[in-house]
Amino acid sequence: MAAGYQELFVEQGANYSTSITLDDSNGDAFDLTDYQAKCQMKKSYYSTNATAEFTTTITSPGNGIISLSMNSETTANIAAGRYVYDVIIKSSSNTVTRVLEGIVNIIPQVTKF
């Protein structure tokens, strides 16, 4: 499965969440039973450390649905700008596959609590 591409827009200081649905080569839902998922963002592909990590949950394994989220405290601590990210899945046999990648745009916050 080739990784998809999606640009994300995250508002600094606000909660963020989105879901992605994976399909297999026949167009059917990719069965994520016994898989783990992980998603990190970095300033560049060559950055040593992740800027932030999304809370990544396989919410509906049989339907191939993965949820990505960050709370407002996390997004408030990310400098506005452009970052790169990817989502990987790992099977119970330790096969790792990148399923999504792209740019994360952190939109600056004006009003703060």
N, C-alpha and C positions, 0 to 999 in steps of 0.2 A: 504494500500500500504506500503510495507516494504521499508525503506530507502536504496538507492543504495550506493555504496562506490566508490570513485574516488580520486586518489592522484593527487594533483595539484603542478605545478612547476612555481613559480613566480620569475622573475628576478628583483632583487633589483634595483631601480632607473629607471625602464622601465614601460611603459604602459602595462597593462594586461587585457585580456578579453577572455571569453569563453562562450559557450552557452550549456545549457542542455535541453533535450527534455524528457518530462514525458509521459508515457503511462499508460493507465488504465489496469485493470485485463484482458481485452479482447485483449490487444495489440494495441488498438486504442489510438490516441492522447488524453491525459487527458485535458479536457476543463477547462482552468484557468480563464474563464470569472468570474468577481466578486471576484477574489482572490487577495491577496497581497503576496509578497515574501520578505524574508529577509535572509541575510547571514553574519555571523561574524566569525572571527578567534580569537583564544586565545592560549596562550602558553601551557595551559593544560586544561583538562575538569574542573578542580577545580579552575581555575583562576577567580577572582571576576570580573575583567574588561576585555572587548574585547581589543585585540591588535590593530585590524583594522576591518572596516566593508566594505564589497564589495558593490559597487553600484549595486543594484539588480533590474532588470527591466523585467516585463513580456512583451516580445517583440511580441509574437504571441499567444494570449490567446487560440484561437481555435485549435492551433496546439501543445499546451503544451510546448511552448519554453520560457525559462527563461535565461536572459543574466546576467553574473556576470562580473564586471570590477573594476579596480583600476587605478588611474592615476599615473604617474611617481613620483609625489611629495609624494603621499601616500606610494608607495612601497619603496622609498628611505629612509623613516623614520621607516622602520621595520627592526629590527636586523636579520641578517642571521640566519637560523636555521629551526627547524621543529615546526609546530603548528598544532592544530586541528581546524576543521571548520565543520559547517553544514548549510544546506539550509532548511528553513521551509516555508511553505505556510499557509495562514490563509484565510478561507472562509468568506463570508459575514455573516454567522451564528456563527462566531468566533471559528470554529473548526480549531485547529492547528495541522499540520502534518509535520514531518521531512521527506524530500524526498531524501536528499543526505547528505553524511558525508564523512569525510576522513582526510587526512594529507595534509597540505600546506607546501611545501619546499620553503623557501626563499633563492634563489641562490645569493651569494655575488656579489656586483658590484665592478669592478676594475676601469673603466674609468668614470669620472664624468665631467659634464658640469659646 
